[in-house]
Amino acid sequence: MGTAEGTAGGEDVLWGEVTPDAARRLLVAAVEAFAERGYHATTTRDIAGRAGMSPAALYIHYRTKEELLHRISRIGHDKALEILEHAADGPGTAAERLAGAVRSFVRWHAERHTTARVVQYELDALDPEHRAEIVALRRRIDAVVRRVVGEGVASGEFDVPDLPGTTLAVLSLCIDVARWFNAGGDRTPDEVGALYADLVLRMVRARV
C-alpha cells in the first residue's frame, strides 16, 4: 500500500488468508482507495488501477464495490473480536484482562490505522443485509468488553455505576485511535496501547 502501513507489512498479515493473490491485491487496493477518497468517491476503476488490474478483472473476484467493502469489514471485525476475546478469556484479574484487551485492541487500531478507518467508519455504506451482519459482530465486541468490566464490578475491582455507558466509552476511545494515529508521530502503537490501558483502568476506577 502507498500508506504508512505498507503492503509488505501490516496488510499482508491481515489479508494473508485471502486467496487467490489477485483477490488479496484488490482488497489492499480497496482499503487504500476507501481510506484516501472515501467509499462513495471511489470507483471500481480506481481500485483495479491501484491493484495493477483491468476494471473487468475486478469482477472475476468481487461482484460489486460494496462486496469489497463488506469483505474488508468482515475480516476487520472478525480480527477485532478475536483480539478482544483472547485477552478477555485469558488468565489474570479483571483489571489485568481489561488492560490487556485495551492494549491489544488499541495497538491493532494503530498498526492497521488505514484499514481500521475503513472498517470502523464506512459502516453506513454497506447494504442492509451486510450492515446487519457487521452490527451483530459489533454487539459481540461490545459484549466481550462489558463482560470483563462487569466481572470487575462483581469482584469489587471496579467502581462502575453505568456499565453500558462505560463500555461504550471504552470502545469509542480505542476505536478513535484509527482516526488520528500517525505512524510518523511521537508514539508507537505499543506506547499508545499502554497509555490507553492505563486511562481505561482509571475510567473504571480500578482498585489495583
Beta strands, then each sheet from edge to edge (+ up, - down):
end
